[in-house]
Amino acid sequence: MKAIFIVFLVFFGLAQGIQAQEIRKISKSDLSEILKNPSDKLHVVNFWATWCGPCVKELPDFQKVVNEADNQKVDFLFISLDFPSDAEKKLVPFLKKNNYTFSVCLMTETDYNSWIDEIDPAWQGNIPATLFFNRARNIHHFVAEPIEKPQLEKTIQTLL
């Protein structure tokens, strides 16, 4: 019986690790489609990279908020701006090491100037940056600096 339980734990642990590390690669046109999402959920899109110290510092707070949020009302997406060639050797190990379970996409369009105006015309491209939007209720709120947990929670509550 113990052997079955241990096998279950090992399998479950491996399955969780694999699931948490699934990274979808997105292009500029994919990003445009994400930004057109007409659902009534509040969408929180965070732009970050593993090489960005302030980004890495804010991610644990984001993970806590993701865990506590009502996924019927809020949808989170984390878009990594790491180089596509670094996905397997840097991004995946980083996510796994830190047990991040949030949804991650990797931007394949490295000419940021070709798409950052779509996020917010005033954005200069600095990260971390977070977009809060809801097309159904015409909400667009953009923060181009690190966000700590209290500010993140307050922003979400205010926009809901």
C-alpha positions in Angstrom: 0.0 0.0 0.0 2.9 2.4 0.8 4.4 1.7 -2.5 1.2 2.6 -4.4 1.0 5.8 -2.3 4.6 6.8 -3.1 4.1 6.0 -6.8 1.0 8.2 -6.7 2.9 11.1 -5.0 5.8 10.9 -7.4 3.5 10.7 -10.5 1.3 13.6 -9.2 4.4 15.7 -8.4 5.9 15.1 -11.9 2.5 15.8 -13.6 2.2 19.1 -11.6 5.7 20.1 -12.6 5.1 19.4 -16.3 1.8 21.2 -16.2 3.2 24.2 -14.5 6.0 24.6 -17.1 3.9 24.6 -20.2 4.8 27.7 -22.1 3.0 28.9 -25.1 4.9 31.0 -27.6 3.0 34.0 -28.9 3.6 36.3 -31.8 2.6 40.0 -32.3 -0.7 38.9 -33.8 -1.4 36.5 -31.0 -0.9 39.3 -28.5 -3.4 41.5 -30.5 -6.0 38.7 -30.2 -5.4 38.5 -26.4 -5.9 42.2 -26.1 -9.2 42.0 -28.0 -10.6 39.4 -25.5 -14.3 40.5 -25.1 -15.0 38.6 -21.9 -16.3 40.3 -18.8 -13.3 39.1 -16.7 -10.7 41.5 -15.6 -7.5 40.5 -17.5 -4.2 41.1 -15.8 -1.3 40.8 -18.2 2.2 41.1 -16.7 5.3 41.7 -18.9 8.5 40.4 -17.3 11.8 38.5 -17.9 14.0 36.3 -15.9 16.9 38.7 -16.4 15.0 41.6 -14.9 15.6 42.0 -11.2 12.5 44.0 -10.3 10.4 41.5 -12.3 11.8 38.5 -10.4 11.2 40.3 -7.1 7.5 41.0 -7.8 6.6 37.5 -9.1 6.1 35.9 -5.6 3.5 38.5 -4.8 1.8 37.9 -8.1 1.8 34.1 -7.5 0.1 34.7 -4.1 -2.6 37.0 -5.7 -3.2 34.4 -8.5 -3.7 31.7 -5.8 -6.2 33.9 -3.9 -8.0 35.4 -6.8 -11.5 34.5 -8.0 -10.7 32.9 -11.4 -14.4 33.5 -12.4 -13.7 37.3 -12.3 -9.9 37.7 -12.9 -7.7 36.1 -15.6 -3.9 36.4 -15.3 -1.4 36.0 -18.0 2.4 36.4 -17.7 4.2 37.3 -20.9 7.9 36.6 -20.7 10.2 38.9 -22.8 13.1 36.5 -22.4 14.8 35.6 -25.7 13.0 32.7 -27.4 16.3 30.9 -27.6 16.5 30.9 -23.8 13.1 29.3 -23.1 14.4 25.8 -22.3 17.6 26.6 -20.6 16.5 29.7 -18.6 12.8 30.3 -18.5 11.5 26.8 -17.8 14.1 26.0 -15.1 13.3 29.4 -13.5 9.6 28.7 -13.3 10.1 25.2 -12.1 12.7 26.2 -9.4 10.3 28.8 -8.0 7.1 26.6 -8.3 5.3 29.2 -10.3 2.0 27.9 -11.6 0.6 30.9 -13.3 0.0 30.9 -17.1 3.1 31.9 -19.0 3.5 32.9 -22.6 6.8 33.7 -24.3 6.8 36.6 -26.8 8.5 35.6 -30.0 8.5 39.1 -31.5 11.7 40.7 -30.2 11.1 44.0 -32.0 9.2 45.4 -29.0 8.7 48.8 -30.8 6.4 47.0 -33.2 3.8 46.1 -30.6 4.3 48.1 -27.3 2.0 50.9 -28.4 -0.8 48.4 -28.6 -0.4 47.8 -24.9 -0.2 51.5 -24.0 0.9 54.4 -26.2 2.8 56.0 -23.3 4.8 52.8 -22.5 8.5 53.1 -23.1 9.1 49.4 -23.0 10.5 49.2 -19.4 9.6 46.1 -17.4 8.0 44.9 -15.2 4.8 46.3 -16.6 1.3 45.2 -16.0 -1.9 45.8 -18.0 -5.3 45.5 -16.5 -8.1 45.5 -19.0 -11.7 44.5 -19.6 -13.0 45.2 -23.1 -16.7 44.7 -22.1 -16.5 47.5 -19.5 -13.9 49.6 -21.3 -11.3 49.3 -18.6 -7.6 50.0 -19.5 -5.2 50.6 -16.6 -1.4 50.3 -17.2 1.4 50.3 -14.6 4.9 50.5 -16.0 6.7 49.8 -12.7 6.9 47.0 -10.1 3.8 46.3 -8.1 3.7 44.9 -4.6 1.0 42.7 -3.3 -1.1 45.4 -1.5 -1.1 47.6 -4.6 -1.9 44.7 -6.9 -4.8 43.6 -4.7 -6.2 47.1 -4.4 -6.0 47.7 -8.1 -7.8 44.5 -8.9 -10.5 45.2 -6.3 -11.0 48.8 -7.6 -11.3 47.6 -11.2 -13.7 44.7 -10.5 
